[in-house]
């Protein structure tokens, strides 16, 4: 809701606790030492050792929510800088002053000092009650924290011998509920206190998709989470709309209208709607985003907000959007449009399970409710934070590849989505290789979705076509007399080209398709006519090589293929060149990564890739865009194959799920470092209560159980004596169905889980958690089996265990940020039973990354 790069005309910080012992030496905006924008704010002061100077930054009044988060990018010549918040207790009046009481709530996490680092305070809502209890003991009387709001972000800077130098270069606030019209952007035409991070230079794609001429929102939009990029740049990447975290200002609406783009954003509050009608001013807003729906307590707030929109809305066709987390059914009863999605990048979630989860969400929503699917453009914050911790920097970006985006969007075709929303936490307009890769991969993905847009927008049925390979099938979407077949792979090798001499053709059988239909293999760079013949059970189509980003088109309608031809004539040249650029960028990443690994012949590893890219030059002269695209795709496939092979050699102990990092060329060096550090770890020690021998010991250690069974389902958590892995007992989770029919109930979320007490890693150490698990039979009724994950790695880093009749070991390796608290979660997602035993932990020292003593 607020982003300030601290390069205004005058300093924004002021001292909250001035005393005679604190002496300011200088305080100014300085250019030349900044992380973002044009300058940073520099404070130099002296203060006694043991004293912290409180530098406050004024915030708009914002109610303390679970989502409230404050961050500051700082650099200090001393360790120990800490973030805090000044909170006003609206319901508690100080008898001496007659004003509401104020509390300084500290994050408790100290900065390392030296180079730029991000201070993060996301636990304000959890820390506030503890501070209130202290205040009650100190002041007495009733102190009520309800409706508490934050007014200042406070940076606590330590004193000591000599001057303390503090630089601040970005302050941000997240999780603001516009109550009472006091939050930024709540008034018409208000200038937001935000300096968007827009790099000065950005590459511009060569072509632009056709803008909707009618002025109406597209039926199947492609939406990007906005991070301050120029809208014309995003349009040239193929996006129809931007997703903002706040209502737009007039200049943003005007720019979107000029470009024919649209906006998805938070609506004004019910109070603001009385004076801010939802009229033609918001003509470019295609949907009102009410935010996430995660807790039952959010239901009434969202329902009233939706009712207020319905009352004041001037465009009855504009939908209300909700993003549920485990409450999909409830969201569809409030909103006109539901967005679903879950992390896939770097996770152990297989594509069949992801597709099954999407299908389950489709069945949970109210009939006729359209769905949007959210797609990651880079690995999630848990992976990014761990990579940043290993590098001694802020959270890092690991971009999604075009292959990963193709697989994620293809899996969603089975639920007939009416739009895709791409998540992005960093500007795509930057010049960093990671963001260049994201931009190119997204541009290609949008071209691919544009090719399939007639079927996404008007597809009436989705069936499955079997192929000649057991691990490959096709989703068939029908529009009039045309069928689009989307290949779906159920193993890592299903679409991977084998050696040319061993490659076998793949055939698909389509029941009910007339023999007079024509068949084509489609990519975004060209098309190829395919043989088709009538066989028992339908029409059989055969293709020699099926790329994972290609489609099959079977049609009786000449107009449908004419539409495809026009689309390819317009976009095939750009698709081919973008694919070459993407392969070249990833090749450069591979060269740099391989050069850091001793014993690897980088030239030999890259030679097959270079052969593909060299062959492209002649094809470009012939303007054979399909061949150019195919060579670049093969080069990327070879890079992926090499990456997997090298990673298995240099980091065999870090498989997906166990590893704290996603597999990428940019993370290979860190994975090798972690692998070499493992032998130096401490001896394993039992997690408190992790032997599961004594219930009282478990409770005293801080283990917790959580149960949320739906109707017709019962859950249980117990210490079981049945064949434990070690000792006399093990922990057992059980979910049972009380329904009489054979089909198990559909479970929207895990009905039972347990969490461990917190584990605190020593600074500069990695955490290794190991144990044993047994799942006698695969859990039913959910795409999630037994999940084992932690608060540092998140759900995307979970170990998934479908079935294990015998006891089997598991291991998690995590690289927490300094001061982070790690809790283990064990969740049973479906009808069945699972046992866990022998949890232990050990700490592995890591070589501290070099940190400069002054900002770069």
Buried (B, 14 or more C-beta within 10 A) or exposed (E): BBBBBBBBEEBBBEBBBEEEEBBEEEBEBBEEBBBBBEBBBBBBBBBEEEBBBBBBBEBBBBBBBBBBBBBBBBBBBBEBBBBBBBBBBBEBBEEEEEEBBBBBBBBEBBBBBBBBBBBBBBBBBEBBEEBBEEBBEEEEEEBEBEEBBBBBBBBBBBBBEEBBBBBBBBBBBBBBBBBEBBBBBBBEEBEBBBBBBBBEEBBEBEBBBEEBEEEEBBBBBBBBBBBBBBBEBBBBBBBBBBBBBBBBBEEBBEBBBEBBBBBBBBBBBBBBBEEBBBEEBBBBBBBBBBBBBBEEEBBEBBBEBBEBBEEBBEEEEBBBBBBBBBBBBBBBBBBBBBBBBBBBBBBBBBBBBBBBBBBBBBEBBBEEBBBBBBBBBBBBBBBBBBBBBBBBBBBBBBBBBBBBBBBBBBBBBBBBBBBBBBBBBBBBBBEEBBBBBBBBBBBBBBBBBBBBBBBBBBBEEBBEBBBEBEBBBBBBBBBEBBBBBBBBBBBEEBBEBEEEEEEEEBBBBBEEBEEEBBBBBBBBBBBBEBEBEEEEEBBBBBBEBBBBBBBBBBBBBEEBBEBBEEBBEBBBBBBBBBBBBBBBBBBEBBBBBBEEBEEBEBEEBBEBBBEBBEBBEEBBEEEBBBBBBBBBBBBBBBBBBBBEEBBEEBBEEBBBBBBBBBBBBBBBBBBBBBBEBBEEBEEBEEBBBBBBBBEEBBEEBEBEBBBBBEEEBEBBBBBBEEEBBBEEBBBBBBBBBEEEEEEBBBBBBBBBBBBBBEBEBEEBBBBBBBBBBBBBEBBBBBBBBBBBBBBBBBBBBBBBBEBBEEBEEBBBBBBBBBBBEBBBBBBBBBBBBBBBBBBBBBBBBBEEBEEEEEBE
